[in-house]
Amino acid sequence: MNTKRDQILDTALKLFVNNGFHATPTSKIAKDAGVATGTLFHYFKTKEELINTLYLETKDNLTNSLLENVNVQETLKAKFRQVFFNYIFWAVDHPNHQQFYTSYSNSPFITNLTKEHGLQRFQFIYELIEKGQDEDILKAVPIDLLVEAMQGLLNGIIKHLMENPEKMNEEKYQNDAFKLFWDTIKG
């Protein structure tokens, strides 16, 4: 069931993606969500609290998707392949969340504490990378650098697929995209 809080978050997501943070007054969020402004402030004391909550909930949503079927994969490469496609399909299925995530991940509106909490949600990725580096499967570079390279490549592939949706279901294209990703991170 869609609660008022969910309505506010869904509406804020769309408005932040389409209009930006500063161009989205809380009165517009409340109006478009079909709630009173006081109701918005009942759930979120400030617009900054709202965007930080939205950031963490987006990360939670993404993390849940990334983890699907990863543990049933036997090899590290298969685990990364699963994460790769989980991310791609999540982004394509949730374009507003993807746009919000890429637009606001380094935003000054997201507090350092929120960023730290958000980073904790991806701990399993860091553990996979560390395991891969320990086994000389992945590049022996600082993990944070490798994560940034992975994120940049994923964002580029996602952007390309969103602009060319007909390629999304082409098996060869999918395999080529993963090969590009894997060749970037393997040692």
C-alpha positions in Angstrom: 0.0 0.0 0.0 1.3 3.4 -0.9 1.5 5.5 2.3 1.6 9.3 2.4 5.3 9.1 3.2 5.8 7.0 0.1 3.8 9.4 -2.0 6.0 12.2 -0.8 9.2 10.3 -1.6 7.9 9.3 -5.0 6.9 12.8 -5.9 10.1 14.3 -4.6 12.1 11.8 -6.7 10.4 12.9 -9.9 10.6 16.6 -9.1 14.2 16.5 -8.0 15.2 14.6 -11.2 13.2 16.8 -13.5 13.6 20.2 -11.8 16.6 20.0 -9.5 16.7 20.5 -5.8 16.6 24.3 -5.6 13.8 24.5 -8.2 11.6 22.1 -6.2 9.9 23.8 -3.3 8.3 21.7 -0.6 5.0 23.2 -1.3 5.2 21.8 -4.9 6.2 18.4 -3.5 3.2 18.4 -1.1 0.8 19.6 -3.7 1.9 17.0 -6.4 1.9 14.3 -3.8 -1.7 15.2 -2.8 -0.9 15.9 0.8 -0.8 19.1 3.0 2.5 20.8 3.4 2.2 20.1 7.1 1.9 16.4 6.4 5.2 16.6 4.4 6.8 18.3 7.4 5.4 15.6 9.7 7.4 13.0 7.9 10.4 15.2 6.9 11.4 18.1 9.1 13.3 19.8 6.2 13.8 19.4 2.5 17.3 18.4 3.3 16.1 15.5 5.4 13.7 14.5 2.6 16.5 14.3 0.0 18.8 12.5 2.4 16.1 9.9 3.1 15.4 9.6 -0.6 19.1 9.0 -1.2 19.3 6.2 1.4 16.1 4.6 0.2 17.3 4.7 -3.4 20.5 3.0 -2.2 18.5 0.4 -0.3 16.4 -0.3 -3.4 19.5 -0.6 -5.6 21.4 -2.8 -3.0 18.5 -5.2 -2.8 18.5 -5.5 -6.6 22.3 -5.9 -6.8 22.3 -8.8 -4.3 19.7 -10.9 -6.2 21.1 -14.3 -7.1 24.7 -13.3 -6.4 25.3 -15.9 -3.7 24.2 -18.8 -6.0 27.0 -17.9 -8.5 30.1 -20.1 -8.1 32.9 -18.0 -9.4 33.9 -14.4 -8.7 33.5 -13.5 -12.4 29.9 -15.0 -12.3 29.2 -13.0 -9.1 30.3 -9.8 -10.8 28.4 -10.7 -13.9 25.2 -11.1 -11.8 25.9 -7.8 -10.0 26.5 -6.1 -13.4 23.3 -7.3 -15.0 21.3 -6.7 -11.8 22.5 -3.1 -11.8 21.7 -2.6 -15.6 18.2 -4.0 -15.3 17.5 -2.1 -12.1 18.6 1.2 -13.8 16.5 0.5 -16.9 13.5 -0.5 -14.8 13.9 2.5 -12.4 15.1 5.4 -14.6 14.2 8.1 -12.1 16.0 6.4 -9.3 19.0 5.9 -11.6 19.0 9.5 -12.6 18.6 10.6 -9.0 21.4 8.3 -7.9 23.9 9.6 -10.5 22.9 13.2 -10.1 22.9 13.4 -6.3 25.6 10.9 -5.2 28.2 13.7 -4.9 25.7 16.4 -4.1 26.4 18.8 -1.3 22.7 18.3 -0.3 23.6 14.8 0.8 25.3 14.9 4.2 28.5 13.2 4.9 26.8 11.0 7.5 24.2 10.0 4.9 26.9 9.3 2.3 28.7 7.1 5.0 25.5 5.2 5.7 24.9 4.8 1.9 28.4 3.5 1.4 27.8 0.8 4.1 25.0 -0.6 1.9 27.6 -1.5 -0.7 30.0 -3.3 1.7 29.4 -6.6 -0.1 30.9 -5.1 -3.3 34.0 -4.0 -1.4 34.3 -7.5 0.0 33.9 -9.1 -3.5 36.6 -6.7 -4.8 38.9 -7.5 -1.9 38.5 -11.2 -2.4 39.2 -10.8 -6.1 42.3 -8.8 -5.4 43.5 -11.3 -2.8 43.1 -14.1 -5.4 44.9 -12.0 -8.1 41.7 -12.0 -10.2 41.1 -8.2 -10.1 43.4 -5.3 -10.6 45.6 -4.5 -7.7 44.7 -0.8 -7.4 43.1 1.0 -4.5 39.5 -0.3 -4.0 37.9 3.1 -4.0 39.6 3.8 -7.4 38.4 0.5 -8.8 34.8 1.2 -7.5 34.8 4.7 -9.2 36.0 3.1 -12.5 33.3 0.4 -12.2 30.6 3.0 -11.4 31.7 5.3 -14.3 31.7 2.4 -16.8 28.3 1.2 -15.5 26.8 4.6 -15.8 28.1 4.9 -19.4 26.7 1.6 -20.4 23.4 2.3 -18.7 23.1 5.7 -20.5 23.9 4.1 -23.8 21.3 1.3 -23.3 18.6 3.8 -22.2 19.3 5.8 -25.4 19.3 2.6 -27.5 16.7 0.3 -25.8 16.5 -2.0 -28.7 20.0 -3.3 -27.8 18.9 -4.2 -24.2 17.7 -7.6 -25.2 20.5 -8.5 -27.7 22.5 -11.3 -26.1 25.7 -10.5 -28.0 25.4 -6.8 -27.0 24.9 -7.8 -23.4 27.9 -10.1 -23.5 30.0 -7.4 -25.1 29.0 -4.9 -22.5 29.9 -7.3 -19.7 33.2 -8.2 -21.4 34.1 -4.4 -21.5 33.2 -4.2 -17.8 35.2 -7.3 -16.8 38.2 -6.4 -18.9 38.3 -3.1 -17.0 38.5 -4.6 -13.6 40.3 -8.0 -14.1 44.0 -8.2 -13.2 
